[in-house]
């Protein structure tokens, strides 16, 4: 992402507007955000971040001259002791100091340090936002540092590229939010002081805005009350019908196999009721041997009742890496469940039509939730005049807003209308809620649905 200075100013202004437009979380709870870093952090962006967030205490844990090595050494005292809700992790400038052997942290150790810091923060219950090494102006930088040492290692830009790439690798592997400062700040120098490295007063504000953009949704989601009917543990809204409660009785009463072209199982439903791996009680497990190897459509289950417009809540947990299932609205439109996939075919995507909101995913062995307002397609004379549409919260974070859905993907084995004109031949037939079985261990619990009548093409909550 490369920006001219005027374009960056527009981008920054948009961020500022967005930060004021987002509803603040409930004032009853004050969150703790700790910013762990070096002198760039110490220079002051955490104070600006606190002003933007409004209901968070932001602790500046930046120490001049620190690398990821020192950051890891003081993690417990300076970060975890505060019991943070969010940790901003931002090292690299000193790690890449090949001119200072005592400061320099080789790439492999840098990656390991970042990984360990992230693991320990997550284990302590904190969300992590990871920043990449920002661009450096070489001319003033080399008035204080030995250029020959950098040249011998391939040059300053090579060091910056490699440490940025290392941070990106760690962030993607650990599935944390990444703020790629290196690219976001590349074409605008107004954030940087004459020393070529540290932020100006304005620069602190810019850094704070970039981090706030990612942190605000985390705090909003963390502050959701189950009584608001959104997020893990949400209680049914008045008039909703519970369709999964972890009992065999409800499974048999309200669900049946979808007997599509590739159906290969037989009643009774082979999916199992098993103990909840996290909390008390029992849950539903996608377990039918005929689907082994990813054979979707062989043992999918669907509600006996069919729906047009509805409000849905469903919770899922993936046990193993690359675990895969899917939630099919009207037995047509798939909302993907897939660990490790951040593409348009990936976790939380309206499959093949939106980007994956992977940042909202809590990870393996943890309960996740989808809250969806869905409006069916409208037809006249057998022609679609208004496409199907949805708004969706993923773990309390609003990730799709009035998202139109163009077609059924995956062919005739995917669901209703999948074989009609390549999935584009949408009909007016109502359909049930379908859950996909692909031979993976995915668990479901606390699912409820309410029929509604959305007369206008508006699905936002």
N, C-alpha and C positions, 0 to 999 in steps of 0.2 A: 504494500500500500504506500504509494509515493504521492506527496502532496506539495503543491506550490504553497508559498506563504499565504496568499489570499485565500486559497482553498482551505488551508489549515485553520485560518481564522474563522471561516464559516463553520467548519467542523467543530471547533471549540465552542463557538456561540451556540450551536445546536445542542452540544452536550450540556452547556449551562442551562439552556431552556428546559431540556429534558429533566435535569436534576431538580428543578423547581416544580416541574409538572407532576412528578411521581408522588403519589400520596405517601405521607410519612407513616411509618409504623406506629402502633399504639404507644402513646407517651408513657404508659404505665411501666414499660420495661426499658431500661437503659442497657444497651449492648456494650460489649467490650471489644474493641478492635486494637490489635497490636501491630505496629509497623516495624518489622525487623530488617535492618540494613546497615549501610555504611554512612559516610558523610553526606551523601545525596539525600538520604532519609533524614539525617540529623539536621540538615539545612532548613527543614521546616514544613514540608508538605503535610505531615500528619495534623498539624494545627488547622490547616485549611480544610482538610478532610473532615475533621470534627464539625466544623461550621456547616459543611454541606450536608452531612448525614443527619444532624439535628438531634438525634436521640441516642447517640453513641459516645462513649468515652473513648477517645483515640489516644493510645499511648505511643510515644515516640521512643522506639528501642533502636535508634540508629547510633552507631559509634564510629567516629572518624577513623579511617585506616583499617577498618575491619574487612575481612574476607568471610566467605562462607564457613571457613574453619573456625574462626572466632565466634561467628554467629551460632554455630552448633554448640560450641563449648558453653555459651551463656544462655542457651535456649530455655532451660528450666527456670533459671532465676529471672531473666528479663522478659520472658514470654509466657510460658505455661503457668507460672505462679499467679498470673493475673486471671486465669481461667477464661481465655478469650473466646468470643463467638467466631471471630474472623482474624486470620493472621495474613498480613501483607508481607510477602517474602521477596527481597530485592537485593541481590548481591551480584558481583561480577566484575566491577571496575577494578577492585584491588586484587581479585583472584587472578586477573590477566596481567598483573604487573611483572613481566619477565625481567624487568630491570631491577627488581627488588626480591632476591631469593627468599628472604624471610617472610615476605608477604605473598609471593606467588603460590597459587594453588593449581596444580596440574588439572587438566580437563576431567580426567577420570575421577579424581578426588572431588572436584567441584560437583560433578553429577551425583556422586555418592552422598556428599554433604546435603545437597538440596533434597535428595530423595529421603534421607534420614530425617531431616527437619520436617518435611511434609508428613511422613509417616507418623512421627511423634505428635504433631499438631492434630492430625486426624484422629489418632487414638485418644487424644484428650477431648475430642468432641468439637474441634474447631474446623471451620471451612478455611481453605487457603486460596489466596489470590497471588499468583506468581508474576513478577515483572522481569522483563529481559533487560540486559545491559543497554543503556541508551547510547546514542552516537556521541563521539568525542571529537572536538576540534583539535587537530594535531598541532597546529602552529603554536598556540599558547601552551598546550600540554607539554610539548618538548622543550619549553623553557625551564621546566621543573623535572623532567624525566629524561633518561638516556635513550636517545633515538637509536643509537647503534645497536643496543640490546634488542630492541623491537625488530629492527631490520634483520638482525641475525636469525630471528624466529619467524621471519616471513612478513613482518610489518604490522603496524597497529591495526589496520583494517582487518587483517587476517585473524588477529586475536579477538577482535570484537565479533566477527562473524562466527568464529568457533564457539565462543562462550554464549552467544545468543542461541546458536543451534543446540547447544547442550541443554540450556534452560528449556527450550521448546520440547526437546525429547523427554525431559523429566516431566514437564507439565502434562504432556500428552499421555505418557505412561501412567502417571498417577491420577489422571482425569480431574485435574484442578483447573480453575479459571486462569487464563493467561492474558496479561496486558503486555503486548509486544511494543514496549516503549521504543525499541530500536527503530522500528518502522514508522510508528505514529509520530515520532519527533524528528524524523530524518530530514525533512525539507524545510523545517522552520527553526530558526536559531533564537527566536525571541525568548524562549524558555531558559536559555543557558547564559550564565555569567561570563565575563571576559576571560575567566581562567580556562574555559573550554570544557568543563566537566560539571560544575555545580549549578543548580537552578538559581535564577533571580527570584525576586518576590513574585513577579508574574508567573515565573516558571513553577514555583511551588503550587500556585493555584491551578496551573495546567495539569501537573502531575496528580493533584488531588481530584480533579474532575475525571481524569482517565480511570483512576482506581474506583472512584465513587460510582461510576457507571456500572461496574461489575458488583460492587458490594451492596448497593441499595436493594436489588432484588433478593439477595441472600437474607438481609435483615427483615424485609417484608415477609418472606416466606417463613422465617424462623419465628415470627411473632404471631402467626396464624393460630387462632383458637379452634379446636375441633367443633365448637358450637357454631362457627361460621360455615360449617359444612364443606370446607375445602382443606385438602392436605391429609397426610397419613393420620388415621384415627378419626376422620370426620364422621359425625353422626348423620343419619339420613335426614333430608329435608322433609317437612310435613307432606304427607301424601305419597312419599316414595315407597317403592316395593324393594325389599331386600331380596337379592337373588343369589348371593353366596354368603353363607354364615359359618362355613366350616363343617357342616353336617352332611352325612350321606342322604338323609331324608330330603333335605332341600335340593341336593343335586339331582336326585331322581324325580322329584316333583316338578322342577322348573327347567330342567335341561334335557336335551336329547342330542344324539349324534346328528351332524349335518351329512346327509346322504348325497353328496355330490358325486361327480363322475369317477373320482378316485377312492371313494369310501371303501375301506377294507376291514372294518371292525364289526362288532355286533353288540347288541344290548345284552346285559346291562352295561352302562358306561364303565370302562376300565380305569378311568382316572381314579386316583386314590385320595382318601382323606387321611392326612398325616399330622403329626404334631407340628405346631408353629415353631420354627427353629429359633425364633427371637423372643417371642412373648408367650404367654399362656394360651391354651386353647388349641384348636385344630384348624387346618386350612386345606384347600384343594390343590392337588399336585397333578401337573400334566404328565401322566404316565400311561401310555398305551404302546406296547411294543411294535405295533404295525407301522408306527410313524418314525421308527428309528432311521437315522440317516437323513433327516430333514424332509420326509415325505408329507408335506402339508396337504390337507384335504383328505387324508386317510382316516383320521380319528379326531377331527375338530368337533367341539361341542357348541351348541347354539341354544338360546332360550326358546322354550316352546311358544312363548308369547312374542308377537312381532310388534314393531314400532315404526312410527314416522319421525316426529320430532321428540326429543327427550333430553333430560338432564341425567348424566351418568357419573357415578363415583366408583372407582375400582382400584384395589391395591394389589401390587405384585412384588415378588421377590425372586431374584435369579440366584441359583445356587452355584453355578460353575461358569468359568470364562466362556464367552461367546454363546452363552445360553440364549435361546431364541423362542419367542412365541409372538402373539399379536392379538390386539383387540380389534374386532371387525364391527364397525357401526353399520347397522342394518344388514349384516352379513354381506357387506359390499366393500366398505372403505376401511383399510387397515391403518391403525395406529401402531407403529412398530414397537416391539419389545426385543431388544438385542444388545447384549453386553458387548462393548468394545467397538461398536460401529457408529462413527460420527458423520456418516454420509447422508445423502437424501434417502437412503435405504435403512438408515440407522435409528437408534433409540429415540423414541418420542416423535419421530417424523410422521407427518401424513405421507405415507410411503410414496417415494418417488416424486413428491410434489413440494415438499418443504425441506429446509435444512434440518438436521438433527439438533434439538436443543439439549445436547449432551451435558452441558454444564449443570443442568438441573438434576441429573441422575445421581443417586446416593451411592451406587456401587453394589458389588456382590454381597450377598448375605444380609442386605438391608431392605426394609420395606419402602416401596415407592408408591406414588399415587397419581392417577389421572383423574381430573375433574373436567367434564366436557359438557358443553351445551351444543347440541347437534340439531340442525334443521335439514330435513330431507329436500331433495331436488323437487322443483315444481315443474309440471308438464302441462302442455296444451296440445291437443291433437297428437299425442304420443311424442312430442318434441320437448326437450328441456328448454324452459324459458328462464329458470333461475337454478343455478347449480347448487348442489348440496354445500353446506357451510358449517363450520364449527369454530368455537373458541375453546381453548384448553389451558388449564393449569397443570403443570408437572411439578409435583411436590410443592405446591403452593406458589410457584412462579408462573406467571402468565406467559406462555410461550407461543401461542397461536391466537390471533384475534381476527374474527370474521374471515377465516381462511376458506376460500372456495375450494371444492374438490372436483376435479375434472373427469375422473373415470375410475373404474375398477381395474386394479393391476393384478397381474399374475395368471390371467387366463381363466378358463372355466373351472379349474380346481380351486380357485380362490374364493368364490362366492357368487351370489346372485348377480346376473348380468356380466360376469367375467368373460363369458364366451360370446357376448353380443357385440359385434362390430369392434372387436379388439378391446372390449371393456368400455367403449364409449357409448354403447347403446343402452343407456340408463332407462329403466322402466319405472312405473309408479307403484310397483309391488312393495308393500312394507316388508321389513325383515327383522329377524331377531338379532340379539347381541351374540356374536360368535367369539370363541377363544380358540386359538390355534394350538395344535399339538405337532411338534416337529422332532420329537424324540429327545427333548432337553428337559432338565429338571427346573421348571418354573412353577412357583406357588402363587395362589390367588386367595384373597380374603376380603371381607368387608366391601362387598359390591352391592350397590343399590341404584335404582333407576326410577325416574318419574316421567310419565308421558306429559308432554306440554304441546301447546299449539302456537308456534311462532309464525304469526301471519306475515310479518315483515322480514326481509332478509337481514336480520340483526341477531347475532348470537352472543354478544358480549354480556358478561355477568353484571 
